[in-house]
Structures are given as C-alpha cells and as structure tokens.
Amino acid sequence: MTTLIGLSSGSAPHLGGAELARHTLSSGGTVVDVRAGKGHAWEAEGLAGLRDAGCEVCFVGIGDVLGEAPGRPGTGPLEQGLPVKVFAAAGCTAPGRRAATLRHVDALAALVGDRGRVLVETHHGYADVPELVELCERAGTGVLLDTMGLARIHPDPVAAAARLAPWTSYAQVKGFDWEAPGTSRHQPLATSCAAATREVLAAAGALRAVTVESKAPALAEDLALLRAWYPAERPPTGTSRRAPAPSPARATEAPQ
C-alpha cells in the first residue's frame, strides 16, 4: 500500500482551498487533511475548492468529543466515504458513559459510512492509550495518530503506537522535542526529532496517509523527508489520486 503524503490545513490556516492544494502539490504532497470550525480559510471554498485544484482530502477534523453530549453530532462538511477526525473524552468507555459514546459513534458513522471512518485523535487532555484501545475494540473506531499528542499522553510513544497500530490508518506529524513534548515549539522534522518520529511511524504499521501539521517554516522540507520515508508509486496516467477509504474496523459492539 502506498502511503500518501500531504499537509494539514493547520499548517497554513490562512490559505484558501485552491491555494492550500497548490501549496501542497508544489511541495511534493498529494493529499490534505482539514479542520472544520476553526476559521481556516479553506472553508470558504469547501472541499470542492481543494479537489478542483487537484488535491484529495484524507479526512476532516471536527470538534466532537466522544463521551460528551454533543449539541449536534458531526457538524462540518462530512460525506460518505470520507473519514472524520474527533476526540475522545477521558472516561468515555466507563460504564456510565459507554452507551452514550457508542451512540455518538453511530451517529458519526451514519454520516461517513461506517465506524472505521471515525478517527479518534491521540491528544493531550483526552482519552489515554488504554481507553483508546478499549474504545476501538468496543466501537470499531479508527485512530488518527498525532505524534506530539501521543508523546504527551504516554511515556513510551513507540510502544503506544504499536499498541494502537491495529486501528491506525492515518498519522499527523510535526517536529518537536521528544524529551519535552509538553513545552516544545514546532521545529523542522529534519532536526534531532527525525529518528524518534520515524520510529513511532514505523511502530504504527502501514498507513494510508501521513500529513504535516506544523507552524515551523519548513513544510517543503518536512514533506521531502516524509517522501523519502514513504516513496511514492507513480499512478498510471489518467488514474485518480483519491485517497482510499479505510476498511471497517475489526470489532464492533452494539450500544448498551
């Protein structure tokens, strides 16, 4: 499986959809992930603006938090077959919140096609790794591995990435000080953080896409490094660049 490389709208929130797509393509990427509801400029043109400019979207991030009562689940430009990235509250799999969490997952799955396309991000302040494993096993969700987020919620990110690997299809990376992830500023991937980043990505197994979300002024260099780690297979002329949708997660449990 070819791993697609690209940028997150969080790396260039001021760029409109067509501009973000062109910037990604000119930097050596082929896909973007986008965050909805954050005021990023791509939203004015919507997903069509990115696609019309030749770039595919691998997932849309929204503000839903599994385990917390949503005002309206799935607020954002969601569509069948396109994964959605969300968060999971600490304690979302506890007996008192489990049924509500599973209902929330089902509401999102109805919008994007199946539970495996509901990607839960590794993020500080939310569910820890054991809770994410339990959520994936019970609800059939997937994982969006954010490298800095994982380093902030687990003392051994390599072991944690390996534990989450069965449900991980996408990763979002940025350069940072792996010894102090809670206080580190973004930095180019090709600094002393490259080896640790590559080790965590390797532990995560086969990935459909890896995107860069970074404020460091080295996006083209970051993409070049990822391209070296994940050499592209050139598609035959006329074939689509659409990012493949993940297969359904391996385990599900009906709401209780």
HELIX and SHEET records of a PDB file:
HELIX    1   1 SER A    9  SER A   11  5                                   3    
HELIX    2   2 GLY A   17  SER A   26  1                                  10    
HELIX    3   3 ALA A   41  ALA A   44  5                                   4    
HELIX    4   4 GLY A   46  ASP A   52  1                                   7    
HELIX    5   5 PRO A   95  VAL A  112  1                                  18    
HELIX    6   6 ARG A  115  ARG A  117  5                                   3    
HELIX    7   7 VAL A  129  ALA A  139  1                                  11    
HELIX    8   8 THR A  147  ILE A  153  1                                   7    
HELIX    9   9 PRO A  157  LEU A  164  1                                   8    
HELIX   10  10 ALA A  165  TRP A  167  5                                   3    
HELIX   11  11 ALA A  194  ALA A  203  1                                  10    
HELIX   12  12 LEU A  219  TRP A  229  1                                  11    
SHEET    1   A 9 LEU A   4  SER A   8  0                                        
SHEET    2   A 9 VAL A  31  ARG A  35  1                                        
SHEET    3   A 9 GLU A  56  LEU A  66  1                                        
SHEET    4   A 9 VAL A  84  ALA A  88  1                                        
SHEET    5   A 9 VAL A 118  GLU A 121  1                                        
SHEET    6   A 9 GLY A 142  ASP A 146  1                                        
SHEET    7   A 9 THR A 168  VAL A 173  1                                        
SHEET    8   A 9 ALA A 209  VAL A 212  1                                        
SHEET    9   A 9 LEU A   4  SER A   8  1                                        
END                                                                             
